[in-house]
């Protein structure tokens, strides 16, 4: 990755000398879906429900916690001509994914335990790459490209749980929390764009590609508040790392995977601990408009 960045930066430095005779610049605005698989997060969301069912000895009621598999993809890209068919690609974009409105309930002998959780991923992406244009007709071009990328990413988790007495219908203990973490990571993408001329200056494009972005090193702020009738207390922790754990349950059944969150109890036998990975790798598809100038 370092070698790739060095080559692209060198090309960017040499590009101005060739700009005068190399053709028009082009600005493209595009957007569309990206298919991602953040395994650590999805394992946590699935196993969180299983953990509560195991501890309560009852099945969950409600929609549960939905996993993440699709994100919104946006980009503004500038194509700077170096040669008539070769462009320097400079762009800024974003990837956003979320799972919200999640809730479920499990029943204990004396209380109902209700859980809600929302999780959001926001990543801003800078790209520097090379694109080559190949005319396939008077109006159509194919444009393969490859780019080194930088990801400025935030991961947020907010939620709550509450215990409600089955005999009185009143809350006897509840907790809410907010986690906000951040990280910067390098990545890489490659793809193929097909564009067609709508006029001498305006073009319509379809862009399909693959992104490699396994993001880690998240740190941030953990806040939680414990409440009970007549009182409560809060806990604030700053610049804490986000870890991924795996551990056995009390019955030594197949283990669970979880992210370090304020409501995770200690005292379990850990079988794995490492930095959490928010994986945005996967295929993407974008449609957009380009203008030449």
Long-range contacts (C-beta under 8 A, 24 or more apart in sequence): 1-148, 1-186, 1-188, 4-148, 4-188, 5-128, 5-148, 5-186, 8-128, 8-129, 8-130, 8-147, 8-148, 9-128, 11-82, 11-88, 11-130, 12-88, 12-90, 12-128, 14-82, 15-80, 15-82, 15-88, 18-81, 18-82, 18-83, 19-80, 19-81, 19-82, 22-81, 22-82, 22-83, 22-84, 23-81, 23-84, 24-81, 24-292, 24-293, 25-78, 25-79, 25-80, 25-81, 25-292, 25-293, 26-78, 26-79, 26-87, 26-203, 26-290, 26-291, 26-292, 26-293, 27-76, 27-77, 27-78, 27-79, 27-290, 27-291, 27-293, 28-75, 28-76, 28-77, 28-78, 28-79, 28-205, 28-288, 28-289, 28-290, 29-75, 29-76, 29-288, 29-289, 29-290, 30-74, 30-75, 30-77, 30-205, 30-207, 30-286, 30-287, 30-288, 30-289, 31-72, 31-73, 31-74, 31-75, 31-286, 31-287, 31-288, 32-73, 32-207, 32-284, 32-285, 32-286, 32-287, 33-70, 33-71, 33-72, 33-73, 33-284, 33-285, 34-70, 34-71, 34-72, 34-73, 34-95, 34-211, 34-280, 34-282, 34-283, 34-284, 34-285, 35-69, 35-70, 35-71, 35-282, 35-283, 35-284, 36-68, 36-69, 36-70, 36-71, 36-95, 36-97, 36-279, 36-280, 36-281, 36-282, 37-69, 37-279, 37-281, 37-282, 38-68, 38-97, 38-121, 38-277, 38-278, 38-279, 38-280, 39-277, 39-279, 40-244, 40-257, 40-259, 40-276, 40-277, 40-278, 40-279, 41-67, 41-68, 41-119, 41-121, 41-155, 41-259, 41-276, 41-278, 42-67, 42-68, 42-69, 43-257, 43-258, 44-244, 44-257, 44-258, 44-259, 45-99, 45-102, 45-117, 45-119, 47-256, 47-257, 47-258, 48-115, 48-117, 48-258, 49-104, 50-256, 51-249, 51-256, 51-258, 52-104, 52-106, 52-113, 52-115, 53-106, 54-249, 54-251, 54-253, 55-106, 56-106, 56-107, 56-108, 56-113, 57-108, 58-106, 58-107, 58-108, 59-106, 60-104, 60-105, 60-106, 61-104, 61-105, 61-106, 61-107, 62-103, 62-104, 62-105, 63-101, 63-102, 63-103, 63-104, 64-102, 64-104, 65-99, 65-102, 65-104, 65-117, 66-99, 66-102, 67-99, 68-97, 68-98, 68-99, 68-119, 68-121, 70-97, 71-95, 71-96, 71-97, 71-121, 71-280, 72-96, 72-97, 73-284, 73-286, 75-125, 75-127, 75-286, 75-288, 77-127, 79-131, 79-290, 85-132, 85-133, 85-134, 86-130, 86-131, 86-132, 86-133, 87-130, 87-131, 87-132, 87-133, 87-143, 88-128, 88-129, 88-130, 88-131, 89-127, 89-128, 89-129, 89-130, 89-131, 89-145, 89-147, 90-127, 90-128, 91-125, 91-126, 91-127, 91-147, 92-124, 92-125, 92-126, 92-127, 93-124, 93-125, 93-127, 94-122, 94-123, 94-124, 94-125, 95-121, 95-122, 95-123, 95-125, 95-280, 96-120, 96-121, 96-122, 96-123, 97-121, 97-280, 107-166, 108-163, 110-165, 110-166, 110-167, 111-163, 111-164, 111-165, 111-166, 111-172, 112-163, 112-164, 112-166, 113-161, 113-162, 113-163, 113-164, 114-161, 114-162, 114-164, 115-159, 115-160, 115-161, 116-159, 116-160, 116-161, 117-157, 117-158, 117-159, 118-156, 118-157, 118-158, 118-159, 119-155, 119-156, 119-157, 120-154, 120-155, 120-156, 121-153, 121-154, 121-155, 121-278, 121-280, 122-153, 122-154, 122-156, 123-151, 123-152, 123-153, 123-154, 123-213, 123-215, 123-280, 124-151, 124-152, 124-153, 125-149, 125-150, 125-151, 125-152, 125-187, 126-150, 126-152, 127-189, 129-189, 131-193, 139-196, 139-197, 140-194, 140-195, 140-196, 140-197, 141-194, 141-195, 141-196, 142-192, 142-193, 142-194, 143-192, 143-193, 143-194, 143-195, 144-190, 144-191, 144-192, 144-193, 145-190, 145-191, 145-192, 145-193, 145-209, 146-188, 146-189, 146-190, 147-188, 147-189, 147-190, 148-186, 148-187, 148-188, 149-186, 149-187, 149-188, 149-189, 149-211, 149-213, 150-184, 150-185, 150-186, 150-187, 151-183, 151-184, 151-185, 151-186, 151-187, 151-213, 151-215, 151-280, 152-182, 152-184, 153-182, 153-183, 153-184, 153-185, 153-215, 153-218, 153-278, 153-280, 154-180, 154-181, 154-182, 154-220, 155-179, 155-180, 155-181, 155-182, 155-183, 155-218, 155-220, 155-242, 155-278, 156-180, 156-181, 157-259, 157-261, 159-263, 161-263, 170-229, 171-227, 171-229, 172-228, 172-229, 173-226, 173-227, 173-228, 174-226, 174-227, 174-228, 175-224, 175-225, 175-226, 175-227, 175-262, 175-263, 176-224, 176-225, 176-227, 177-222, 177-223, 177-224, 177-225, 177-261, 177-262, 177-263, 178-221, 178-222, 178-223, 178-224, 179-220, 179-221, 179-222, 179-223, 179-242, 179-261, 179-262, 180-220, 180-221, 181-218, 181-219, 181-220, 181-221, 181-242, 182-218, 182-219, 182-220, 183-215, 183-216, 183-217, 183-218, 183-219, 183-278, 184-217, 185-213, 185-214, 185-215, 185-216, 185-217, 187-211, 187-212, 187-213, 187-214, 187-215, 187-280, 188-212, 188-213, 191-284, 195-290, 200-292, 201-291, 201-292, 201-293, 202-289, 202-290, 202-291, 202-292, 203-289, 203-290, 203-291, 203-292, 204-287, 204-288, 204-289, 204-290, 205-287, 205-288, 205-289, 205-290, 206-285, 206-286, 206-287, 207-284, 207-285, 207-286, 207-287, 207-288, 208-283, 208-284, 208-285, 208-286, 209-283, 209-284, 210-281, 210-282, 210-283, 210-284, 211-280, 211-281, 211-282, 211-283, 211-284, 212-281, 213-279, 213-280, 213-281, 214-277, 214-279, 214-280, 214-281, 215-277, 215-278, 215-279, 215-280, 216-275, 216-276, 216-277, 216-278, 217-241, 217-275, 218-242, 218-275, 218-276, 218-278, 222-261, 222-262, 223-262, 224-262, 224-263, 235-262, 241-275, 242-275, 242-276, 243-273, 243-274, 243-275, 243-276, 244-272, 244-273, 244-274, 244-275, 244-276, 244-277, 245-270, 245-272, 245-273, 246-270, 246-271, 246-272, 246-273, 247-271, 247-272
